[in-house]
Amino acid sequence: MKTYKIAVIAGDGVGPEVIAEAVKVLKAAAAKDGRFEFTFTDYPWGCEYYLKTGEMMPEKGLEILKGYDAILLGAVGYPGVPDHISLRGLLLEIRHGFDQYVNLRPVKLLQGAPCPLKDVKREDIDMTFVRENSEGEYSGSGAWLYKDSPQEVVIQNGVFSRKGCERVIRYAYDLARKEKKTLTSISKANALNYSMVFWDQIFAEVGRDYPDVETHSYLVDAASMFMVKDPGRFQIVVTSNLFGDILTDLGAAISGGMGLAAGANLNPEKKFPSMFEPIHGSAPDIAGKGIANPLASIWTAAQMLDFFGYEDWGRKIVYSIERMLVEKKALTPDLGGTASTSECGDEMVRILQED
């Protein structure tokens, strides 16, 4: 039996509540399958830890995490801690330190999920976003000059390397080929005359190795419009760090809401642990009330199982989420139900054990 060591950073706000249900589901899958098992180790890092210690995680945090097979992250952010500190001190530190250069986010309208778009069928919204996760505008490069003076100037650099662009674009091409789907690149080369022209050039160069993959390219503003007006034109999508961050939130809005938004930060070569996290925030306004929707974190757990090679379990969990959405027996208030967070997780375990 294969044992996977999982580091759990439940984080802030509703993070501990939803991650507890993801852990519950992973344990249930392991118990039913018999081929694998998990050991979980909790780390109390995040904003509360920052307020006590002045750091989001210990100085040797990456060294501690390096020995794990994967990381399960809840949510980061809480009132009293500036967002740029909470984000850079934990989430981005792990993404960059472990070279998790692929951010994989499904945008899929599940059966039974609410959709604000008119006359849209389930099959019209079925996308996978491959977001560059290590460079771009989130690289942290820039300068703040003449601070607090009339001459104050702020420079935020977008960093795009050939290696960084090529590897994430190639990952997207490989995925499109494997799944026999179209690949769309989203950029903004008409305005960003260095970074996005470079991105488009590399997309075309890599594409010469994949003549069997049908490709499309859109400017980010046009892509935003088409995601609402004609989402069926997108299947596999590859884009930069910032654009991917924004567009996947739009994707969540049209495919059931943030409570169904999963995400994976992958180091495909498995040289370092990958990290799995729902993409919703810490929702401090409902923290502790037991009503947070755990389905995004459970879907994230399915992504972890996919990454470990148990794609049958990944599909089974997503199917079970659909069944819950259709049956409406144990949904949280954001989906029109009255169930608690733990009751929602219990129902998921019941369905998995039944099947």
C-alpha positions as a Markdown table, in Angstrom:
| # | Residue | x | y | z |
|---|---|---|---|---|
| 1 | Met | 0.0 | 0.0 | 0.0 |
| 2 | Lys | 1.3 | 3.4 | -0.9 |
| 3 | Thr | 1.4 | 6.0 | 1.9 |
| 4 | Tyr | 1.2 | 9.7 | 1.0 |
| 5 | Lys | 2.4 | 12.3 | 3.5 |
| 6 | Ile | 0.2 | 15.4 | 3.4 |
| 7 | Ala | 1.0 | 18.7 | 5.1 |
| 8 | Val | -2.2 | 20.5 | 6.1 |
| 9 | Ile | -2.2 | 24.3 | 6.4 |
| 10 | Ala | -5.8 | 25.0 | 7.2 |
| 11 | Gly | -5.1 | 28.7 | 7.3 |
| 12 | Asp | -7.6 | 31.5 | 8.2 |
| 13 | Gly | -11.3 | 32.1 | 8.4 |
| 14 | Val | -13.3 | 29.2 | 7.0 |
| 15 | Gly | -10.2 | 27.4 | 5.9 |
| 16 | Pro | -10.1 | 25.0 | 8.9 |
| 17 | Glu | -13.8 | 24.2 | 8.5 |
| 18 | Val | -13.6 | 23.3 | 4.8 |
| 19 | Ile | -10.3 | 21.6 | 4.9 |
| 20 | Ala | -11.5 | 19.3 | 7.6 |
| 21 | Glu | -14.1 | 18.0 | 5.1 |
| 22 | Ala | -11.5 | 17.5 | 2.4 |
| 23 | Val | -9.4 | 15.4 | 4.8 |
| 24 | Lys | -12.5 | 13.4 | 5.7 |
| 25 | Val | -13.2 | 12.6 | 2.1 |
| 26 | Leu | -9.6 | 11.7 | 1.4 |
| 27 | Lys | -9.6 | 9.3 | 4.3 |
| 28 | Ala | -12.9 | 7.8 | 3.1 |
| 29 | Ala | -11.5 | 7.3 | -0.4 |
| 30 | Ala | -8.3 | 5.6 | 1.0 |
| 31 | Ala | -10.3 | 3.3 | 3.3 |
| 32 | Lys | -12.6 | 2.2 | 0.5 |
| 33 | Asp | -9.8 | 1.7 | -2.1 |
| 34 | Gly | -7.1 | -0.1 | -0.2 |
| 35 | Arg | -4.3 | 0.8 | -2.7 |
| 36 | Phe | -3.2 | 3.9 | -0.8 |
| 37 | Glu | -3.4 | 5.7 | 2.5 |
| 38 | Phe | -2.7 | 9.2 | 3.9 |
| 39 | Thr | -0.9 | 10.6 | 6.9 |
| 40 | Phe | -1.8 | 14.2 | 7.7 |
| 41 | Thr | 0.3 | 16.7 | 9.6 |
| 42 | Asp | -1.2 | 20.0 | 10.6 |
| 43 | Tyr | 0.6 | 23.3 | 10.7 |
| 44 | Pro | -1.0 | 26.4 | 12.3 |
| 45 | Trp | 0.4 | 28.9 | 9.9 |
| 46 | Gly | -1.4 | 31.9 | 8.5 |
| 47 | Cys | -2.6 | 35.3 | 9.8 |
| 48 | Glu | -3.2 | 34.3 | 13.4 |
| 49 | Tyr | 0.3 | 32.9 | 13.4 |
| 50 | Tyr | 1.5 | 36.1 | 11.9 |
| 51 | Leu | -0.1 | 38.3 | 14.6 |
| 52 | Lys | 1.7 | 36.2 | 17.2 |
| 53 | Thr | 5.1 | 35.8 | 15.6 |
| 54 | Gly | 5.4 | 38.5 | 12.9 |
| 55 | Glu | 5.7 | 35.9 | 10.1 |
| 56 | Met | 3.1 | 33.9 | 8.1 |
| 57 | Met | 5.2 | 30.7 | 8.5 |
| 58 | Pro | 8.5 | 29.9 | 10.1 |
| 59 | Glu | 11.7 | 30.9 | 8.4 |
| 60 | Lys | 12.4 | 27.2 | 7.7 |
| 61 | Gly | 8.8 | 26.6 | 6.5 |
| 62 | Leu | 9.8 | 25.4 | 3.1 |
| 63 | Glu | 12.4 | 23.1 | 4.5 |
| 64 | Ile | 9.7 | 21.6 | 6.8 |
| 65 | Leu | 7.3 | 21.1 | 3.9 |
| 66 | Lys | 9.8 | 19.7 | 1.4 |
| 67 | Gly | 9.5 | 16.2 | 2.8 |
| 68 | Tyr | 5.8 | 15.9 | 2.1 |
| 69 | Asp | 4.1 | 14.5 | -1.0 |
| 70 | Ala | 1.6 | 17.3 | -1.2 |
| 71 | Ile | 0.2 | 20.3 | 0.7 |
| 72 | Leu | -3.5 | 20.9 | 1.4 |
| 73 | Leu | -4.1 | 24.6 | 2.0 |
| 74 | Gly | -7.4 | 26.2 | 3.2 |
| 75 | Ala | -7.5 | 29.9 | 2.8 |
| 76 | Val | -5.2 | 32.8 | 3.6 |
| 77 | Gly | -6.2 | 36.3 | 4.7 |
| 78 | Tyr | -7.9 | 37.9 | 7.7 |
| 79 | Pro | -8.7 | 41.5 | 8.9 |
| 80 | Gly | -5.8 | 43.2 | 10.5 |
| 81 | Val | -3.2 | 41.6 | 8.2 |
| 82 | Pro | -2.5 | 43.4 | 4.9 |
| 83 | Asp | -3.3 | 41.2 | 1.9 |
| 84 | His | 0.1 | 41.6 | 0.3 |
| 85 | Ile | 1.7 | 40.3 | 3.5 |
| 86 | Ser | -0.6 | 37.3 | 4.0 |
| 87 | Leu | -0.4 | 36.4 | 0.3 |
| 88 | Arg | 3.4 | 36.8 | -0.2 |
| 89 | Gly | 4.3 | 35.4 | 3.2 |
| 90 | Leu | 2.7 | 32.0 | 2.7 |
| 91 | Leu | 0.9 | 31.2 | -0.5 |
| 92 | Leu | 3.3 | 32.8 | -3.0 |
| 93 | Glu | 6.3 | 31.8 | -0.9 |
| 94 | Ile | 5.3 | 28.2 | -1.3 |
| 95 | Arg | 4.3 | 28.5 | -5.0 |
| 96 | His | 7.6 | 30.1 | -5.9 |
| 97 | Gly | 9.8 | 28.1 | -3.5 |
| 98 | Phe | 8.5 | 24.8 | -4.7 |
| 99 | Asp | 8.4 | 25.9 | -8.4 |
| 100 | Gln | 4.7 | 25.2 | -8.7 |
| 101 | Tyr | 4.6 | 26.7 | -12.1 |
| 102 | Val | 1.3 | 25.2 | -13.2 |
| 103 | Asn | -2.0 | 26.5 | -11.6 |
| 104 | Leu | -4.7 | 24.1 | -12.8 |
| 105 | Arg | -8.3 | 25.3 | -12.3 |
| 106 | Pro | -11.4 | 23.5 | -13.7 |
| 107 | Val | -14.2 | 25.7 | -14.8 |
| 108 | Lys | -17.0 | 23.2 | -15.3 |
| 109 | Leu | -20.8 | 23.6 | -14.9 |
| 110 | Leu | -21.7 | 20.5 | -12.9 |
| 111 | Gln | -25.1 | 19.0 | -13.1 |
| 112 | Gly | -27.4 | 20.7 | -10.6 |
| 113 | Ala | -25.1 | 23.7 | -10.1 |
| 114 | Pro | -26.6 | 27.2 | -10.5 |
| 115 | Cys | -25.6 | 29.3 | -13.5 |
| 116 | Pro | -26.4 | 33.0 | -14.0 |
| 117 | Leu | -26.1 | 32.8 | -17.8 |
| 118 | Lys | -29.3 | 32.4 | -19.9 |
| 119 | Asp | -29.8 | 29.4 | -22.2 |
| 120 | Val | -26.5 | 27.8 | -21.4 |
| 121 | Lys | -26.2 | 24.0 | -21.3 |
| 122 | Arg | -23.9 | 22.0 | -19.0 |
| 123 | Glu | -21.7 | 21.0 | -21.9 |
| 124 | Asp | -21.2 | 24.7 | -22.9 |
| 125 | Ile | -19.1 | 25.4 | -19.8 |
| 126 | Asp | -16.3 | 22.8 | -19.6 |
| 127 | Met | -12.9 | 24.4 | -19.4 |
| 128 | Thr | -9.6 | 23.8 | -17.8 |
| 129 | Phe | -7.4 | 26.8 | -17.2 |
| 130 | Val | -3.6 | 26.3 | -17.2 |
| 131 | Arg | -2.4 | 29.4 | -15.5 |
| 132 | Glu | 1.3 | 30.3 | -15.4 |
| 133 | Asn | 2.0 | 30.3 | -11.7 |
| 134 | Ser | 5.6 | 31.5 | -11.0 |
| 135 | Glu | 6.3 | 34.7 | -13.0 |
| 136 | Gly | 4.4 | 37.6 | -14.6 |
| 137 | Glu | 3.1 | 40.4 | -12.4 |
| 138 | Tyr | 3.3 | 38.2 | -9.3 |
| 139 | Ser | 7.0 | 37.8 | -9.4 |
| 140 | Gly | 7.4 | 40.7 | -6.9 |
| 141 | Ser | 9.8 | 42.7 | -9.0 |
| 142 | Gly | 9.7 | 46.5 | -8.9 |
| 143 | Ala | 10.5 | 49.6 | -7.0 |
| 144 | Trp | 8.9 | 52.3 | -4.8 |
| 145 | Leu | 10.8 | 55.5 | -5.4 |
| 146 | Tyr | 10.7 | 58.8 | -3.5 |
| 147 | Lys | 8.1 | 57.4 | -1.1 |
| 148 | Asp | 5.7 | 60.0 | 0.5 |
| 149 | Ser | 7.0 | 62.8 | -1.7 |
| 150 | Pro | 5.4 | 64.7 | -4.6 |
| 151 | Gln | 7.8 | 62.8 | -6.9 |
| 152 | Glu | 6.6 | 59.4 | -5.7 |
| 153 | Val | 6.9 | 56.7 | -8.4 |
| 154 | Val | 5.9 | 53.0 | -8.2 |
| 155 | Ile | 7.1 | 50.4 | -10.7 |
| 156 | Gln | 5.6 | 46.9 | -10.9 |
| 157 | Asn | 7.5 | 44.7 | -13.3 |
| 158 | Gly | 6.0 | 41.8 | -15.1 |
| 159 | Val | 8.6 | 39.1 | -15.5 |
| 160 | Phe | 8.3 | 36.7 | -18.4 |
| 161 | Ser | 11.2 | 34.2 | -19.1 |
| 162 | Arg | 11.5 | 31.9 | -22.1 |
| 163 | Lys | 11.8 | 28.9 | -19.7 |
| 164 | Gly | 8.8 | 30.1 | -17.7 |
| 165 | Cys | 6.5 | 30.7 | -20.6 |
| 166 | Glu | 7.5 | 27.7 | -22.7 |
| 167 | Arg | 7.1 | 25.1 | -19.9 |
| 168 | Val | 3.6 | 26.1 | -19.0 |
| 169 | Ile | 2.5 | 26.5 | -22.6 |
| 170 | Arg | 3.9 | 23.0 | -23.4 |
| 171 | Tyr | 2.1 | 21.6 | -20.4 |
| 172 | Ala | -1.2 | 23.0 | -21.8 |
| 173 | Tyr | -0.4 | 21.6 | -25.3 |
| 174 | Asp | 0.3 | 18.2 | -23.8 |
| 175 | Leu | -3.0 | 18.3 | -21.9 |
| 176 | Ala | -5.0 | 19.4 | -25.0 |
| 177 | Arg | -3.4 | 16.5 | -26.9 |
| 178 | Lys | -4.1 | 14.0 | -24.2 |
| 179 | Glu | -7.8 | 15.1 | -23.8 |
| 180 | Lys | -8.2 | 15.7 | -27.6 |
| 181 | Lys | -9.5 | 19.2 | -26.9 |
| 182 | Thr | -8.8 | 22.6 | -28.4 |
| 183 | Leu | -6.2 | 25.0 | -26.8 |
| 184 | Thr | -6.8 | 28.7 | -26.4 |
| 185 | Ser | -4.1 | 31.2 | -25.5 |
| 186 | Ile | -5.2 | 34.4 | -23.8 |
| 187 | Ser | -2.9 | 37.5 | -23.8 |
| 188 | Lys | -2.9 | 41.2 | -24.5 |
| 189 | Ala | -0.2 | 41.8 | -27.1 |
| 190 | Asn | -1.8 | 44.9 | -28.6 |
| 191 | Ala | -1.1 | 46.9 | -25.3 |
| 192 | Leu | 1.7 | 45.0 | -23.6 |
| 193 | Asn | 4.2 | 45.2 | -26.4 |
| 194 | Tyr | 7.0 | 43.3 | -24.7 |
| 195 | Ser | 5.6 | 40.6 | -22.4 |
| 196 | Met | 2.5 | 39.6 | -24.3 |
| 197 | Val | 4.2 | 39.8 | -27.7 |
| 198 | Phe | 6.8 | 37.4 | -26.3 |
| 199 | Trp | 4.1 | 35.1 | -24.9 |
| 200 | Asp | 2.3 | 34.9 | -28.3 |
| 201 | Gln | 5.6 | 34.2 | -30.0 |
| 202 | Ile | 6.4 | 31.3 | -27.7 |
| 203 | Phe | 2.8 | 29.9 | -28.0 |
| 204 | Ala | 3.3 | 29.8 | -31.8 |
| 205 | Glu | 6.8 | 28.3 | -31.5 |
| 206 | Val | 5.7 | 25.5 | -29.2 |
| 207 | Gly | 2.6 | 24.9 | -31.3 |
| 208 | Arg | 4.8 | 23.7 | -34.2 |
| 209 | Asp | 5.4 | 20.5 | -32.1 |
| 210 | Tyr | 1.7 | 19.9 | -31.9 |
| 211 | Pro | 0.2 | 20.1 | -35.4 |
| 212 | Asp | -2.7 | 17.9 | -34.2 |
| 213 | Val | -3.9 | 20.4 | -31.6 |
| 214 | Glu | -6.4 | 23.0 | -32.8 |
| 215 | Thr | -5.5 | 26.4 | -31.3 |
| 216 | His | -7.1 | 29.8 | -30.9 |
| 217 | Ser | -5.8 | 33.1 | -29.5 |
| 218 | Tyr | -7.8 | 35.9 | -27.9 |
| 219 | Leu | -7.1 | 39.2 | -26.2 |
| 220 | Val | -8.0 | 39.1 | -22.6 |
| 221 | Asp | -10.8 | 41.6 | -22.9 |
| 222 | Ala | -12.4 | 39.7 | -25.8 |
| 223 | Ala | -12.0 | 36.4 | -23.9 |
| 224 | Ser | -13.8 | 37.9 | -20.9 |
| 225 | Met | -16.7 | 38.8 | -23.1 |
| 226 | Phe | -16.8 | 35.4 | -24.8 |
| 227 | Met | -16.7 | 33.5 | -21.5 |
| 228 | Val | -20.0 | 35.1 | -20.8 |
| 229 | Lys | -21.6 | 35.2 | -24.2 |
| 230 | Asp | -20.2 | 32.0 | -25.8 |
| 231 | Pro | -18.4 | 29.9 | -23.1 |
| 232 | Gly | -18.5 | 26.8 | -25.3 |
| 233 | Arg | -15.6 | 28.0 | -27.4 |
| 234 | Phe | -13.2 | 27.4 | -24.6 |
| 235 | Gln | -11.8 | 24.0 | -23.7 |
| 236 | Ile | -8.2 | 24.0 | -22.5 |
| 237 | Val | -7.0 | 27.6 | -21.8 |
| 238 | Val | -3.4 | 28.8 | -21.2 |
| 239 | Thr | -2.7 | 32.3 | -19.9 |
| 240 | Ser | -0.4 | 34.4 | -17.7 |
| 241 | Asn | -0.4 | 34.6 | -14.0 |
| 242 | Leu | -2.5 | 37.8 | -13.6 |
| 243 | Phe | -5.0 | 37.1 | -16.4 |
| 244 | Gly | -5.5 | 33.5 | -15.2 |
| 245 | Asp | -6.2 | 34.7 | -11.6 |
| 246 | Ile | -8.9 | 37.1 | -12.9 |
| 247 | Leu | -10.5 | 34.9 | -15.5 |
| 248 | Thr | -10.9 | 31.9 | -13.3 |
| 249 | Asp | -12.8 | 34.0 | -10.8 |
| 250 | Leu | -15.1 | 34.9 | -13.7 |
| 251 | Gly | -15.2 | 31.2 | -14.5 |
| 252 | Ala | -16.3 | 30.4 | -11.0 |
| 253 | Ala | -19.1 | 33.0 | -11.2 |
| 254 | Ile | -20.6 | 31.4 | -14.3 |
| 255 | Ser | -20.2 | 27.8 | -13.1 |
| 256 | Gly | -21.8 | 27.6 | -9.7 |
| 257 | Gly | -20.0 | 30.2 | -7.6 |
| 258 | Met | -16.8 | 30.4 | -5.5 |
| 259 | Gly | -18.0 | 27.5 | -3.3 |
| 260 | Leu | -17.4 | 25.2 | -6.3 |
| 261 | Ala | -14.0 | 26.6 | -7.3 |
| 262 | Ala | -11.1 | 24.2 | -7.0 |
| 263 | Gly | -7.4 | 24.8 | -7.7 |
| 264 | Ala | -4.1 | 23.0 | -7.8 |
| 265 | Asn | -0.5 | 24.4 | -7.8 |
| 266 | Leu | 1.6 | 21.8 | -9.5 |
| 267 | Asn | 5.2 | 21.0 | -9.8 |
| 268 | Pro | 4.6 | 18.5 | -12.6 |
| 269 | Glu | 8.1 | 16.9 | -12.3 |
| 270 | Lys | 7.3 | 16.1 | -8.6 |
| 271 | Lys | 10.7 | 17.5 | -7.6 |
| 272 | Phe | 8.9 | 19.4 | -4.9 |
| 273 | Pro | 5.5 | 18.9 | -3.3 |
| 274 | Ser | 2.4 | 20.3 | -5.1 |
| 275 | Met | -0.2 | 22.3 | -3.3 |
| 276 | Phe | -4.0 | 22.0 | -3.5 |
| 277 | Glu | -6.4 | 24.7 | -2.5 |
| 278 | Pro | -9.9 | 25.9 | -3.1 |
| 279 | Ile | -9.7 | 29.3 | -4.7 |
| 280 | His | -12.3 | 31.1 | -2.6 |
| 281 | Gly | -11.1 | 33.4 | 0.2 |
| 282 | Ser | -11.1 | 33.0 | 3.9 |
| 283 | Ala | -14.6 | 34.5 | 4.3 |
| 284 | Pro | -14.1 | 35.9 | 7.8 |
| 285 | Asp | -17.7 | 37.1 | 7.9 |
| 286 | Ile | -19.0 | 33.5 | 8.2 |
| 287 | Ala | -16.0 | 31.9 | 9.9 |
| 288 | Gly | -17.0 | 29.8 | 12.9 |
| 289 | Lys | -20.7 | 29.5 | 11.8 |
| 290 | Gly | -20.4 | 26.1 | 10.3 |
| 291 | Ile | -22.1 | 27.1 | 7.0 |
| 292 | Ala | -19.1 | 27.4 | 4.7 |
| 293 | Asn | -19.4 | 25.3 | 1.5 |
| 294 | Pro | -16.7 | 22.6 | 1.5 |
| 295 | Leu | -17.3 | 21.3 | -2.0 |
| 296 | Ala | -14.5 | 23.4 | -3.5 |
| 297 | Ser | -12.0 | 21.9 | -1.1 |
| 298 | Ile | -13.4 | 18.5 | -1.7 |
| 299 | Trp | -13.0 | 19.0 | -5.5 |
| 300 | Thr | -9.5 | 20.1 | -4.7 |
| 301 | Ala | -8.9 | 16.8 | -2.9 |
| 302 | Ala | -10.1 | 15.1 | -6.1 |
| 303 | Gln | -7.4 | 17.1 | -8.0 |
| 304 | Met | -4.8 | 15.7 | -5.6 |
| 305 | Leu | -6.0 | 12.2 | -6.3 |
| 306 | Asp | -5.7 | 12.9 | -10.0 |
| 307 | Phe | -2.2 | 14.1 | -9.5 |
| 308 | Phe | -1.2 | 11.0 | -7.6 |
| 309 | Gly | -2.5 | 8.8 | -10.5 |
| 310 | Tyr | -5.9 | 7.8 | -9.0 |
| 311 | Glu | -8.0 | 9.5 | -11.7 |
| 312 | Asp | -10.8 | 7.0 | -11.1 |
| 313 | Trp | -11.2 | 8.5 | -7.7 |
| 314 | Gly | -11.0 | 12.1 | -9.1 |
| 315 | Arg | -13.9 | 11.3 | -11.4 |
| 316 | Lys | -15.8 | 9.6 | -8.7 |
| 317 | Ile | -15.6 | 12.5 | -6.3 |
| 318 | Val | -16.7 | 15.0 | -9.0 |
| 319 | Tyr | -19.6 | 12.8 | -9.9 |
| 320 | Ser | -20.6 | 12.6 | -6.3 |
| 321 | Ile | -20.5 | 16.4 | -6.0 |
| 322 | Glu | -22.9 | 16.5 | -9.0 |
| 323 | Arg | -25.1 | 14.0 | -7.3 |
| 324 | Met | -25.2 | 16.1 | -4.2 |
| 325 | Leu | -26.1 | 19.2 | -6.3 |
| 326 | Val | -29.0 | 17.3 | -8.0 |
| 327 | Glu | -30.4 | 15.6 | -4.9 |
| 328 | Lys | -30.1 | 18.8 | -2.7 |
| 329 | Lys | -30.2 | 16.8 | 0.5 |
| 330 | Ala | -27.1 | 18.3 | 2.2 |
| 331 | Leu | -26.2 | 21.6 | 0.6 |
| 332 | Thr | -24.9 | 24.7 | 2.5 |
| 333 | Pro | -26.9 | 28.0 | 2.4 |
| 334 | Asp | -24.9 | 29.5 | -0.5 |
| 335 | Leu | -26.4 | 26.7 | -2.7 |
| 336 | Gly | -29.9 | 27.1 | -1.3 |
| 337 | Gly | -29.6 | 24.4 | 1.4 |
| 338 | Thr | -29.7 | 24.3 | 5.2 |
| 339 | Ala | -26.9 | 21.8 | 5.9 |
| 340 | Ser | -23.8 | 22.6 | 7.9 |
| 341 | Thr | -20.3 | 22.3 | 6.5 |
| 342 | Ser | -19.7 | 19.0 | 8.3 |
| 343 | Glu | -23.1 | 17.6 | 7.2 |
| 344 | Cys | -22.2 | 18.4 | 3.6 |
| 345 | Gly | -18.9 | 16.5 | 4.1 |
| 346 | Asp | -20.7 | 13.6 | 5.8 |
| 347 | Glu | -23.1 | 13.3 | 2.9 |
| 348 | Met | -20.2 | 13.1 | 0.4 |
| 349 | Val | -18.6 | 10.3 | 2.5 |
| 350 | Arg | -21.9 | 8.4 | 2.6 |
| 351 | Ile | -22.2 | 8.6 | -1.2 |
| 352 | Leu | -18.6 | 7.4 | -1.8 |
| 353 | Gln | -19.1 | 4.5 | 0.6 |
| 354 | Glu | -22.4 | 3.6 | -1.1 |
| 355 | Asp | -20.8 | 3.5 | -4.5 |
